[in-house]
Amino acid sequence: MSPVIDRAVHAGLITTEGQVQDVPATLRYRRDDPLAVQACFPPHASLAGADVTWVFARDLLSAGLLEPVGEGDVHVRPFGPLVTVLEFHAVAGTAMVRVDTAELRRFIEDTYALVPPGHEHLYLDVDQDLAHLLREA
């Protein structure tokens, strides 16, 4: 199995008028960063006209399928049985994106097959991460 999962999902950007604009999005999970997922959006989905990638906890995405979660920049909540809403909070404003819950569930299940929950520590390279941080300081 590849150490990276890239999954294109059908997303809907909820506009200030309450309309839903289709936006291609990609969810990414990497075995070498086992605690995080990335949600990547194309330039036309951002105010700045640039690619946007949000990084947040895999556990947050998983828990948000069942109940509203999130206290920081990313919130996830179910919106009925078929849709999950991801909220991305930034200085420029808040983006709300609808994603099919079944697609998110399949993505999470695939990440669990790659790195089972509770085993993330086995895939972390703390020494390499610390060296990387010290180089940037």
C-alpha positions as CSV (number, residue, x, y, z in Angstrom):
1,M,0.0,0.0,0.0
2,S,1.3,3.5,-0.9
3,P,2.5,5.6,2.1
4,V,0.2,8.4,0.8
5,I,-3.5,8.5,0.3
6,D,-4.7,11.2,-2.1
7,R,-8.5,11.3,-2.5
8,A,-10.4,13.6,-4.7
9,V,-13.8,14.5,-3.2
10,H,-16.8,16.4,-4.4
11,A,-17.0,19.5,-2.2
12,G,-19.5,22.3,-2.1
13,L,-18.4,25.7,-1.0
14,I,-21.3,27.4,0.9
15,T,-21.5,31.0,-0.2
16,T,-22.6,33.9,1.9
17,E,-25.9,33.8,0.0
18,G,-26.4,30.2,1.1
19,Q,-25.8,28.8,-2.3
20,V,-23.4,25.8,-2.8
21,Q,-20.7,26.2,-5.4
22,D,-19.0,22.9,-6.5
23,V,-15.3,22.9,-5.8
24,P,-12.8,20.2,-6.5
25,A,-10.9,19.2,-3.3
26,T,-8.3,16.6,-2.4
27,L,-7.9,14.9,1.0
28,R,-4.4,13.8,1.7
29,Y,-3.0,11.5,4.4
30,R,0.7,10.5,4.7
31,R,2.0,7.7,6.8
32,D,5.0,9.8,7.8
33,D,2.6,12.4,9.3
34,P,0.2,10.0,10.9
35,L,-1.8,12.4,13.1
36,A,-2.8,14.9,10.4
37,V,-4.9,15.1,7.3
38,Q,-4.7,17.8,4.6
39,A,-7.7,19.3,2.8
40,C,-6.4,20.9,-0.5
41,F,-8.4,23.4,-2.6
42,P,-7.7,25.0,-6.0
43,P,-7.0,28.7,-6.5
44,H,-10.6,29.6,-7.5
45,A,-11.8,28.4,-4.1
46,S,-9.8,31.0,-2.2
47,L,-10.1,34.8,-1.8
48,A,-6.4,35.2,-2.7
49,G,-6.6,33.1,-5.9
50,A,-4.0,30.7,-4.7
51,D,-3.9,27.0,-3.8
52,V,-5.1,26.5,-0.2
53,T,-4.2,23.6,2.1
54,W,-5.5,23.2,5.6
55,V,-3.8,20.7,7.9
56,F,-5.7,19.3,10.9
57,A,-6.0,16.2,13.1
58,R,-7.2,13.0,11.6
59,D,-9.1,12.4,14.9
60,L,-10.9,15.8,14.4
61,L,-12.2,14.6,11.0
62,S,-13.2,11.3,12.3
63,A,-15.1,12.6,15.4
64,G,-16.7,15.3,13.3
65,L,-18.6,12.7,11.3
66,L,-20.6,12.0,14.5
67,E,-20.8,15.3,16.4
68,P,-19.7,18.9,16.1
69,V,-16.0,19.2,17.0
70,G,-13.2,21.8,16.8
71,E,-12.1,24.7,18.9
72,G,-9.5,26.2,16.7
73,D,-9.2,27.1,13.0
74,V,-11.0,24.0,11.8
75,H,-14.4,22.8,12.9
76,V,-16.2,19.6,11.6
77,R,-19.8,18.7,12.1
78,P,-22.5,16.5,10.6
79,F,-25.2,18.2,8.7
80,G,-27.8,15.4,8.5
81,P,-27.0,11.8,7.8
82,L,-25.5,12.4,4.3
83,V,-23.4,15.6,4.6
84,T,-20.5,16.8,6.8
85,V,-19.5,20.4,7.0
86,L,-15.9,21.5,7.4
87,E,-15.4,25.1,8.6
88,F,-12.1,26.8,8.0
89,H,-11.5,29.9,10.1
90,A,-8.9,32.5,9.0
91,V,-8.2,36.2,9.5
92,A,-9.9,36.9,6.1
93,G,-13.0,35.1,7.1
94,T,-14.6,31.6,7.3
95,A,-15.1,29.1,4.6
96,M,-17.7,26.4,5.0
97,V,-17.5,23.3,2.8
98,R,-20.0,20.5,2.4
99,V,-18.6,17.0,1.7
100,D,-20.4,13.7,1.3
101,T,-20.2,11.9,4.7
102,A,-19.7,8.5,2.9
103,E,-16.7,9.8,1.0
104,L,-15.2,11.1,4.3
105,R,-15.9,7.8,6.0
106,R,-14.2,5.8,3.2
107,F,-11.2,8.2,3.4
108,I,-10.9,7.8,7.2
109,E,-11.2,4.0,6.9
110,D,-8.4,3.9,4.3
111,T,-6.2,6.0,6.6
112,Y,-6.9,3.5,9.4
113,A,-5.8,0.7,7.2
114,L,-2.5,2.5,6.5
115,V,-2.0,3.6,10.2
116,P,-4.3,2.0,12.7
117,P,-5.7,4.3,15.4
118,G,-3.5,4.2,18.5
119,H,-0.5,3.2,16.5
120,E,0.5,6.6,15.1
121,H,3.5,6.8,17.4
122,L,5.1,3.8,15.5
123,Y,5.3,6.0,12.4
124,L,6.6,9.2,13.9
125,D,10.3,10.0,13.5
126,V,10.8,12.3,16.5
127,D,14.5,12.7,16.0
128,Q,14.1,13.8,12.3
129,D,11.3,16.2,13.3
130,L,13.3,17.7,16.1
131,A,16.3,18.1,13.7
132,H,14.1,19.8,11.2
133,L,12.7,22.2,13.8
134,L,16.2,23.1,15.0
135,R,17.4,23.8,11.5
136,E,14.5,26.3,11.0
137,A,15.2,28.1,14.3
